[in-house]
Amino acid sequence: MIKTLVASIALCAATAAFAQAPAEGTVATWAAKPAHAWGAPTHMMLLDATRAGRRIVAVGEHGIVLLSDDEGKTYRQARSVPVSATLSAVTFTDDKHGWVVGQWGVILATNDGGETWQKQRMDTAVDQPLFSVHFMNDHDGIAVGLWSLMLQTHDGGKTWAKVTLPKPPGGGKADRNLYHVFADQKAALYISAEQGTVLKSTDGGVNWDYLATGGKGSLWSGVATPDGRIVVGGLLGSLFQSSDGGATWSPLKAETKSSITNLVAAGKGLLAVGLDGLVMQQRADGAPFDVAQRPDRAALTAAVIDAGGKPILFSNDGVLTGL
């Protein structure tokens, strides 16, 4: 059940619903155990992927961490991962130092390129999952998740402190799900969130403003492109772009109703992947999107651009080949 839910809504509140099941104590105990060595790890559900230098690192269900040193041709499982919780996001600041986050608010760190991981945080009292993590440098990082959960560190993750966000415009509680945190070239931080909202900080995460894109649905991903654009996307193919740091937004015609789960800067353009096998590519700002759907209609969750400029795709069924 959890596999289907997580894949279908791409890192949203499914893990929290799962945590409220009658077997909550059993699930938490299992999630805190070291990850198992799987016989076919490339067929496990994968939720995020990135680069650690030239290495590709992908993470997913049951605490799985996959490593590839040959541009995605072959993968092997990390030697040591201290949890079996679902891992939803991964980031690296260089080829050695990285962090992953996931179910039960878990945060893991590595200093050897993902070969071995150490637990920095986990709260099995409540499954308030973390959906995304970003580090500005080796010391300053931020992780975000369910119900406006935000954690910050200034010592490389040795300690993590909760941050209370301001109430959104129009009143109500600061309880929106925060899906993806990223930075632009000017070091401003952005978080794609629920209800068509993007949060922005220009002081390293001390203060946050709510930005309205004009959309109403959840925004599951976002990216800052080298040419200065901020692009966010999510539910039912919604896609919005800002060329002025989020002050104003305009919708992009995606020509799809399939939900977007991951956005990646690709050269001068943009790559988007999503549910129903969705793969969209924009060659440059202002260019139309080339929209394709894989015949297998796989629930795509992440993409990494290989050395030849082609996308490597990840999904709820693991690593995929071809477009």
N, C-alpha and C positions, 0 to 999 in steps of 0.2 A: 504493500500500500504506500509506504513512504517513498519508494522508488518512483512510482507513477506520479505521485503528487509533486515531488520536488522537480522532476523533469518537466512536468506539464506547465508549471507556473514559474519556473526558473528562479529559484532562490527566494521565494516569498515565504509566506507564513506556514507552509505545510509542516515543517519540522516542529513548530509550536503545537499544532493540533495533534501531531503524533505523540508528543510528550504528555498530553493529557489523557492518554489511554490508560486503562486499568493497570497495565503492567509497567507503569512509569518507573518504579524502583528497579525492576529487572532490566529495563532498557538502559537506564542510567549506569547501572553497574557494568553492563556489557560494553557500553560506549567508552568507559574509562579504562578498558583493558587494551593492551598493545595490539596494534593492527596485525592481522593474519597475513601470512605469505600465501598469495593466491596462485592457483595454477594457470589461470588465463587472465591476468590483470588488465590487459588492454580491452577486455570485454565488459569491464565493470563500468558503472555509471560515473561519468566524469563531469564536473561542474565548472571548472576553471582551468586555465593554462596560461603560462607566461614563459619568459626567458630568464635564465640565470647566466648571463654572458651568452655563450653559444649554445648552452644546454637548454632543452625544453623541459619544463616541469608542469605536470598536470595533476590535479587532485580531485577526489570524489568520495563515493560512498565507502563505508567501513574503514575509514582512515587511510584510504589508498593514496599513495604518492608515486607517480610514474616519472621516470627520467629517460630522456633520449639525448644521445650525444652525436647522432648522425642525421639530423634534420628530420626526425620523425620516422625514419625507416624502421628502427627497432626501439623497443622500450624495455626497461627493467624496473622492478619495484624498489623503492628506497629500502635501505638495509634496516632502518629502525625508525618506527613511528609509535609514540607512546599511547595512542588512543585509537579506538575503533569508531569513533564518532564520524558522521558525515562531514567532510571538509568542503567548504563552499567557495573559498577564494584563496589566491596565492599571489604574493608579490615579492620581488627581489630588488635590492638597491645596487647590487653588483653581482659578480659571478659566484659569490660565496654566501652572502648574508640575505636570508629570506624569512618570510613569515607566512603562515596559513591560519585561517579562522574557520569556524564552523559551528555545528550543533553543540548545544550545552555551553555556548559562549566560549568554546575552546580557542586558545591561541597557542600555536607552536612556533618555534624558531629553529633555524639552522645556521651554522657558520661554515658548512663544508659543501655548499652547493646543492643541498637537499638529500645528501646521502643518509644523514642521521638528523633526528629532530628532538627538541627538548620542549616539554610542556611549560608554558608561562602562565596559563590561566585556564580554569575549567570550573563551572558552577553546575553541579548535578542536582542542586536543590530546585532549579527551575530551568526548563529548556527555552531560554531566550537566545536563539541562535544569532550568530554574527554572519552577515552576508558579504562583507567586503573589508579589505584592509589596504592601507597605503602608507608608505614611509617616505618622508621627505628627505631623510638621510639615515645614517645608521642608528641615530638616537631618537628622533622625533617621528612618531607614528600615530595613526588613528585607525580605529576599527568601528564599524557601524553595523546595525542589525535591526531586529524586530522591536516594534513599539518605541522607536527613537532611541534605542540603546546606542550610546556612543562612549567609547573608551579611548583615552589618550595616554601615551607614554612619552617620556623625555629621557629615558635611560636604556633605550634599546629593547624595552619590553620586560625588564626586570620587575617593574611595577606598572600597573595599569590603573588609571583613575576614571571613574564615571563622570561624564559631563552632562549637565542639565541644560537642555536646549530651551530657548525662549518659546513662548506660545506662538503658534502660527497666526498670521493676520486674520482678523475676523473672530478671534477667540477660540476657545476649545483647548484641549490639552496638547502638549507636545508628545504625541504618541503615534506619529506616522512612521510606517516602516521605511527604513533607510537602506537602499539596495546597493548602490555602487558609489564609492568615493574615488576621486581622481584629481589630478592637478593640471594646470595649464603651464605654459612656458614662463609666466610671470609669478609662479609659485602660489597663485590663488587656488584654493581648494573648492571642489564642487561635490555634491552628493545628489544623485538622482533618487527620487522618492515617490511616494504615493500622490494621487490626486493631481498629476501633472506638475508637481512641484520639484524645484531644484533648490538646494541650500548652497550658499556660498560664503566662504570666509577669506578675507584678505590679510589676516594676521596670524596665520598658522593654526587656525582652529580655536582661537580664544573666543571670537564673536562670530555669530552666524546670521545671515539674512535669508529670508524665504523669497524665492523668485518664482513667479507664475509664468509658465510657458504658454498658457492658453489651452492646454490639454486638460483632460479630466481623469485619465487612466494612470495606472502605475507605470513608472519609468524604471525599467530594470537595468539599464546600462547607460554609460556615457563615456565620452572621449574628448580630449583636446587634440586637435589636429595641428601639425607643424605650421600651417598657414594662419593659425590664430582662431579657428572656429571652435565653438563648443557645441557638440552634438549629443543629444540624448534620445533614447528610444525605448519602446516597451510594448504595452498591451495593444493587441490588434493592429500591429504595424505602425503605431504612432511614432513620429520622428520629428524632432524640433531642432532648429539650429540658431545659434547666436553668434554674431560677429563683433559684438561689443561687450564681451565679458559677462553676458547674461542680463544686460540692461533691457534688451528687447529680443524677442524670439519670433521666428517664422516657421511655419510647418513645411516639411519637405514631403514631396509626393513620392511615397514609397511604392504605390501601386500594389499593395498587399494588405491582407487582413490577418496574416500570420504574425504572432507576437515576436518581437525582437528581444533576444536574450543577451547578445554581446555585440559591442561595437569596437572596431579596431582601426587605428590609423594605418593606411597602406600607401606609402609613397606620398603623392599629392592628393590622394583620394581617401576613400573610406570603404571598409568592409563591414557588413552586418550579417549576422546569422540568427536563426530563430527556430521556432516550432514549425512543424509540418515540412521539415527539410529546407527551410528558407535560407537562401544565400543571395545577398545583394551586394553589388559592387558599384561604387561611384569613382570614376577615374580622376576627377578634379572638382573643385568647388563650382557649382552651377551646372555640372554635367548631369544628364539623366542617369538614373539607376538601372543597371542591368539586373533584372530580377529572375532568379531561377529557383526551382524546387527539385530537390533530389527525388528520384523515383521511390525510394524507400520511406519518404516522409519522416525521416528521423527527427527526433527532438534535439536540435543542435543547441549546445550550451556555451561553446567557446571556440575561438580560432586563434591560431598563431601564424604569422607570415613566415614562410621558409626562405632560405637564402636565395632562391630563384624568384621570389615575389609571389609565390602561390600559397593559398591558404591550407593549413593543416587543420582539420575539423575534429571536434570532440562533441560527444553526445551522451544521452542517457544509455546508449548501448556501447559506449567506449570510444576508442579511436576509430575514425572512419577514413577510408581511402577515396580519393577522387572527389569531384564536386557533385 
